[in-house]
Structures are given as structure tokens and as C-alpha cells.
């Protein structure tokens, strides 16, 4: 291509990437939708002791206030993405925001713990719609040259919501009581609903998506499979017993049955041939791997900061907030970098940064005190912000219009599975590496050793993700060459 043509194309791309006022309002409504759904993944954590006292319940019982929300999102996020492809994403997103807002009110006024957990499950369904469809709508409303910037903005809002949740939740519980953590969603939800209704463009459903039916059998099988896996990873308080093993076997059997059913379905929930695309398959796998690693900082970090460095609870909370803050600050520039330099380069940069952070934590951070932990933590979480933004951009840029909802759901699912796996598996690795059955009473030296070995394992996971990312691009090039020669 002549140099002058390249220059003109780059100038045109830069001009197209600048969002118009209409696109800015669209992004504002989508950003608020992402913020709300992410905020409620963590805002209730600070209220668990208060809820246990208010309802005279055990800690295991009030944990379902958290788990019910996460389980519904995890099990249904792919299905609601597919439903959006079929009936219209704008219509379904508005319904999801409305359900989330109404369920938040039900949570705030719930008279019993059982009704609170049920309302949180309904809130999770609304949250699943909001998470799945925000990225899909970006793909059809934002010019391709600006997709990276838009994905970076959504990534920032997701990180801000996750980071803000515990702090905001703690303040609201201390000042207004536990009901306030749910009722705060009412004005925010109504504003989000009004903006989305006013500015989101009318649905443009493709004839192919509209003509296909809804795969009820595949939806049910996938939901049951994911629920079994999530329960296997979260039940037992970190101890893997017979019930966990039975659930894990049920999940494996369910996955095999799901693949069998989808291969024969007329209108499958997930087209299995999509996974022949090496870039998509690698993107989903690497997303799950790196989310597993970044979740490790939230699982291992509090014990290391308390037992090895001697920090009090307030300082531990401040240190833990540094990670999501770093990811939030990086996500926006990462999106612009993906638009300018290419999503693949930014993906590799993010994975390389994460590997460096894990490598540093696998050395002797305790000898350097708090800075010896903070610097690697920032590298890991900032690298995660780079990776997720670039990875989402690469996938959503290439996917067909009739599959944006389901693929957006798959991307969110990969992250949720990474969170669940990181919280359970990496927690077990940490306890094993520290050579203790009760990490809360372990000696500081044992905790420091556990941290180093856990993040050495985490570094291996990131290297595997790097290999997958590089290999998928090479496989995609070979696939293109074969198609051109055919």
C-alpha cells in the first residue's frame, strides 16, 4: 500500500475514533450500567457481619447474599447475551436495568434473609444482562476505530465499581444501616435507565439472528453445569470434600452433555464452530487465566499484609484498593493504545507486565516491607487492565453482528470463572505452600513463603497465557494463508 494511502487511512481512523456527542451519551449510559453491575459484586461484603446480627444468622448463611448474585450472573450471562442477539439488545438492556433497580428496592426492604437472598438473585439476573450487553452494544454503536477507547472506558468503570464497593458499602452501613447499600441503587438505576432509554439507538437485528429460535435445552444445561462448577469451588469454606467432588464431576458431565446437545441443535446457544477461531478460543482461555491470577491478590493479599507485614484492617483495605485503582487508571489509555498500536500488541504488553509483577512477588518482597508488595501489585493489576481492554477490543472487533451478545457473555463468563477459580484454587495453593491448615494462625515466615510460592505458580499461569496469545496469532495467520491458497 502506498505511503500516502496509509497516512490518509490513519488520519481517517483518528478522526473516526473521536466520539461524537451522540456516542458520548451512549457511552455514558453504558458506563453507568457497567458501574452499577460491578459495584454490586462487592458492595455487600462489608455488610455481612451486620446482616448476620440483623437476621440472627450464621456467617455461612449470610454468605449467600454474595453468592446468589454471583451465581446467577455466572450461570446466565451467556444465555442473556444470546437472547439479546435475538430479541434486540436495547430492549433487553432496558429490561435488565429496570429489573436490577426494582430488585435493589426489594433487597433494601427485605424483611427476612430468605427474601433478601431471593431478591439478590433477581438483581443478579439484571446484572447479567447489564454486563453482557454493554460490550455488545459498543460493537454496534461505536465506530471500529474507537472501539478500544470505548472498551477502555467500560473497563475503567468495571474496575472502579469493584474497587468502590467495599469502601462505599462500609460507609453506608456505618452511617445509614445495611439497607442503604441496596437502596443507593435506586437513584443511580433510574438515571441509568433514563439515559439508556433516551440515547441508545433502536435495535438493528439481523435477519439471521431474528430467524433462529432460542436453545432452551442448551441454556438449561449450561446454567446447571456452571452452577455445579461454581458451587464446587465455593462450598466448604476452602475445604474440598466429597460434595465438592460430586459437584465437580457433575459439572464435567454437564459440559460433555452440553457439547453433545449443541452439536445437534438447529439453533444452538453457542455455535461450537466459533471455537475453531484460534484468536477467540485463546482470548477466552487467557482471560480466565489472568483473572485467576489477579483474584489471587485479593485472596492472598489480606493474609500476607496482616500476618507478615503486621498491617491493621484499615491499612489492609487501603492497600487492597490500590490494585483496582491501578487497573482503572490504565484501562482508558490501554483502549487508546489498542486503537493506535493494535490490540494484539497491547495484549502482549499487559501479559508481560503481569508476568513481571508475579515474578517480583515470587522473590523476597517481605525484606522490602510494604513497597516490596505494592510495586508488584501495581504491575499485576495494571497489566491486567491493559490485557482485558485489548483482549475485549480484539474479540468484539472481529465478531459478527448476530453473535456479539453471546460472545460478550462468553468474555464475561471467562472472567467470572477466573474469579471463582482464583478464590478457591489459588487459596488452596497458598495454604499448601504455607504448610498450614489454618492460615489465620500461621507464622509470618510461613505466610511469606506461601506468598512467594503462590505467585511463582501464578507467574507460570501468565506465561501459559502469553504462549496462548502468541500461538493463537500465528495459528490465525496460517489459517488465513490456507484460505487464500484454497
N, C-alpha and C positions, 0 to 999 in steps of 0.2 A: 504494500500500500504506500502511495506517495506520502512524503513527509507533510506536505501541506494539507492533505486529506486528514491525516492523523491529528494535526493541530486543530483543524476545524471540528473534527469529531469530539475532541477533548473539550473544546470551548462550548460546543453544544451540550455536551454532557454536564459540564459545570453549570451552565445556565438552567438546564432542566432540573438539576439537583436542588436548586434554590426553591424552597417551598413557597407556593402562592398563599395568599391569605386563606382561601378555602381549605387548602391542605393543612395549614396550621391549625385551624379549628377542628378538622378531622383528627389530627394527631393529638390535640388536647383532650378530646373526648375519649380516644383510645388509651391515652396515657393515664387518665383518671380511672378508667376501667381496670387497667393493669395494676395500678397502685392499690385500689381497693381490694382486689382479689388476693394480691400478695400480702397486704397488710394483715389480713385475717388469717394467714397461715401461722402468724407468730404473736398476734396481739393478745390472745387469750392465755399464753403461757404464764404471764405474770400474775394472772388471777387464780391459778389452780389452788394455792393454799386457801385463799378466801372462799372459793367455791366449795372446797372440802368442808370448811367450817359452816358455811351458809346452809348446805344441804345435809350436814352430818353424814358425809360420805367418805369413803377411803380414797387414797391417792389414786389407786388403780381405777376406781370408778370415775373420778373426775377427769382422768386422762382421756376418756372417750369424748370429752368436749373438743379436744385437739384432734384425736384420731378420726372421729366421724367426718370432720371437714376434709381431712387429707385423704381418707379412704375413698370418699365419693368422688373427689377430684381425680384421683389416680385411676379409678375403675371406669369412669365415664368420659374422660376428656377426649379420647379418640372418637367415641360414638357421637358426642355432641358436635365435634368438628365435621364429621361426615354428614350429620343432619343439617348443619349449616350449608354445606355444599348443595344439598338437595332442595331445601325449602327457602333458602335465602339467608345470608349471613347477617344483614342488617336487622331483619325481622327477629331472628333468633337471639342476637346480641341484646336487642332492646328487651326481649322477654327475660333473658338471663339477668340483666341489670335490675329489672323490676323484681324478679324472684329474690335476688340477693338482698335487695333493700327491704322487702316485706319480711323475709326470713330473719334479717337483722333485728327488726322490730319484735318479732316473735321470741327471739333469743333474749332480748332485753327485758321482756315482760314474762318470761317463762316462770311458772310457779313451782315446778319440780325439776329435778335433774334429768329425768327421762325426757320431758318435753324440751328441755334445753338441748339435749343431745340430738333429738329428732329435728329441731329447728336448725341446728348446726349442719346436719346432713343436707337439709334443703338449701341452706346457704352455700354448701359445698357444690351442689348442682349448679347454682347460679355462678359460683366462682369458676367452675369448669368451663362453662360457656364463655365467660369473660376472658379467661386465659387463652382458650383455644382459638377464639375468633378474632382477637385483636391483631395477631400477627397475620392471619389470613386476609383480613380487610386491608391491611397495609399493602399487601401484594397486588390488590386490585384498584387501589385509590392513589397510591404514591408512584410517581414516575420511577422507572427502573434505576435511573442514575442516582436517585435519592433514597433508595431502599435501605442502604447501610445506615444513613443518618437516622431514618425512622426506626430501624431496629435498635440502634444505639439508644434512642430516646426511650423506647419501651423497656430495654434492658436496665436503663438507669432507674426508671420508675419501679421496676420489679425489685431491684436491689434496695432502693430507698424504702419501699414498703416493708420488706423483710427486716431491714435494719431498724426502722422506726417502730415496728410492732411492740417489742418488749418494753422500750422506753416509754412510748405513749400509753401502753397498757398499764404499766406501773404507776404512772402519774394519774391516770383516770381512776384506777382502783383506790389509790391513796386519797384522792380528793373527793370523788363522787360515788364511789362504790363500783362493784363488778358489773352492774347492768350498763354502766356508761360505756364500756368497751364495745358493746354491740350497738347501743343507741347512737353513738357517734357516726355510724354508717348512714343514718337516715338522711341528714342534710347532704352529705357527700354523695350518696346514691342518687338522690333526687336531682342534684346538679348534673351528675354524670348522665343520667337518663335524659334530662332536658337537652344537654349539648349533643348527645348521640342522635336523638330524635330530630334535632334541628339541622345538623350538619352532615351526618353520614348520608352518602348518596344512595339512591334507590338500588335495590338488588338487581344485579345483572346475571341471572342464572343461565348457564349454558344448556342447550337442549339435551346434551348427553347426561348432565347431572340430574336434570329435571325428569328425564325419562326413566331413570333407574329406580328400583324400589329400595326400601330400607331393609337391611340384612338383620332381621330380629334375632335369628339363631346365632349368628356370628357376634352380635352385640352382647347377647346374654353370656355366651361362652367366654368372650374376652373379659367381661366385667367379673365373672366368677373366678377366672384364672388370676386376674390382677388382685382381686380381693384376697384370694388364698395366699398369694405371694406376700402381699403387704401384711397380712395377719401373721404369717410365718416369721416375718422379720421383726415384728413389733411386739408380739405376745411373749410373756415370760420374763419381762424385765431384764433382757440381755442374756438369759439362760436358755439354751437350745435343748428342749425336751422332746418327748415323743409326740406331743401335739404339734410342735413346730415342724417336726419331720414329716408328719402326716399331711400337714398343710402344704409343705414344700413339694411333696410327691403329687398331691392333688393339683398344684399349680403346673407342674411339669406335664402331667397327664392332660390337663386342660389345654395347655399350649399345643400339644400334639393333635388333640381333637379339633382345636380351632383351625390349625393349618389344614387339616383334612377337609373340614367343612368349607373353608374359604376357597380351596382349590376347586370345589364343585359348585359353588354358589353362582347363580346367574348374575346377581348384583352384589358382590362381596363388600363387606365393610372396609376391608383393606385389600387392595389388589396385590397379590403376592409377587407379581412380576415387577412391582416397583422396587423390590429389594435386589433385583438384578442390576440396578443402577449402583455402581460401586461408591459413588460420592454420597448418595442418600444413606446407604447402609452404614458406611463408615462414619458419617455425620451423627447418626443416631447412637452408634456404639461409643464414639468418642465423647459425645455429650453425657452419656450415662457414666462413663469412666471418670471424667473430670469433675462431675457433680458429686460423685462418691468421694473424691479427694477433697474438694472444698468443704463438704459436710464434715469431714474429719476434723477440720479446725474448730468447728462448733462442738464436737463431741469430746475431743481430747483436750482442747484448749483450756476449758474451765478447771479441770483436774490439775493440769500442769501449772497453771497460773496460781492456783490455790496451794497445792501441796509442795511444789518445787520452788516457786518464787515467793510464796507467802503473801500474796495479794488478798485484800479483803473483797467482799462481794461487790461493793460499788466500783472498785477499780477493775475487777474482772469484767463487769458489764461494759465499762468504757473501752477496755482493750478489745473485747469481742465485737464491739460496734465498728472498730477500725476496718475490719475485713469487708463487710458490706459497703461501708463508705468508700473504700478504695475501688471496689467493683463499680459503684455508682458513678464515681468521678471519671473512670476510664471508659465506660460504655459509650458515651457520646463521641469522644474523639475516635474511639475504635470504629464506630459507624462511618464517620467521615473518612477514616483511613481505608476502610473496606471499599468505599466508593472510589477513592482515588488510586489506591495501590493494588486493589484486588482482594477479595475475601480470603482466598487461599493463603496469601502471604500473611495476612493478619491472623489467620487461624494458627499458622505455624509459630508466629511470634508469641501468641498467647500461650500455646503449649510449652514453648521453650522457656518462657518466663515462669510458668508454673513448675516446670522441672527444676529450674534453678532454686526456687523457693523451697521446694521439698528437699532438694539436696542439702541446702544450708541447715534445715531443721534436723536432718539426719546426722549432723556433725555434733558439736557440743554447744548448743545455744545457752545452756544454763550458766556456763562460765562467763558469758557476756551479759547476764542479767536480762532485764526486760527488753532492751534493744535487740538482743540476740534472738528474741522471739518475734518482735514487732516487724523487723525488716523482712524476714522470710514470709511472715503472714501477709504483708502488703504485696509482696511479689506473687504469692499464690493467688490471692483474691483479685489483684489487678490483672494477672494473666487470665484468670477465669472470665473477667469482664471482657477482655479482648477476644477470647475464644468464642464465648457464647454469641456476642454480637456478630462476629464474622461468620460463624457457623450458621446462624439463623439466616443471615443475608444470602449466603451461598445456596442454601436449600430452597428458600422461598423465591429466589430469583429464577430458578430453573424449573419449578414445578408447574404443571398445567393448571388452568383456572378451575377445572372441575374437581381438583384434588387438594386445593390449598387448605381447606378446613381440616381434612383428615391428616394431612402431613403436619400442619401446625399442631394438631393434637398429639401426633407422634413425638414431635420435638419436646413438647411439654411433658409428655409421658416419660420420655427418656430421662429428663431432669428429675421428675418425681421418683422414679425407680432408683436413680442415683442417690437421692436424699435418703430414701428408706434403707438402701443397701449400705450407705456410708454410716448411718446412725447405728446399724446393727452389726454388720460385719467388721467395720473398722473399729468399733467399740470393743468387739471381742478380740481383735488383733492387739489392741492396746493393752487389754487386761492380760493377755497371754504373754506379750512382750515384757510387761512389768512383773511377770511371775507372781501374781497375786490373785486371790479370789475376791477380794474386796478392795477396789481401787481407792475408796474413800479413806481407808486407814493405811495405805501403802506409804513406805518411807520415801522421802524426797528423791533419793538416789534411784529408787526403783521406778518412780514416775518419770524421771528424766530419761532413764534407759528405755522405758516404754515409748516415750515420745520419739526418740531417735529411731528406734526400730520400726515404729508405725509409719513414720514419714519416709523411711527408706523403702518400705513396701509401697507407699503412695507414689514415690518417685518412679518406681517400676511401672505402676499403672499409667502414669503420664507418658512415659517412654513408649508404652504399648499404644497409647492414643496417638502419639507422634508418628509411629510406624504406620498405623492405620490411615492417618491423614495423608502421608506421603504416598503410600501404596495405592490408595484409592484414586488419587490424581493420575498416577501412572497407568492404572488399570483403565481409567476413563479415556485417556489418550489412546491407548491400544484399541479400545472398543470403537472409538471414532475412526481410527485408521482402517479397521476391519470393515466397518460400514461403508467407508469411502471406496475401498477396493472391491467390495462386493458388487 
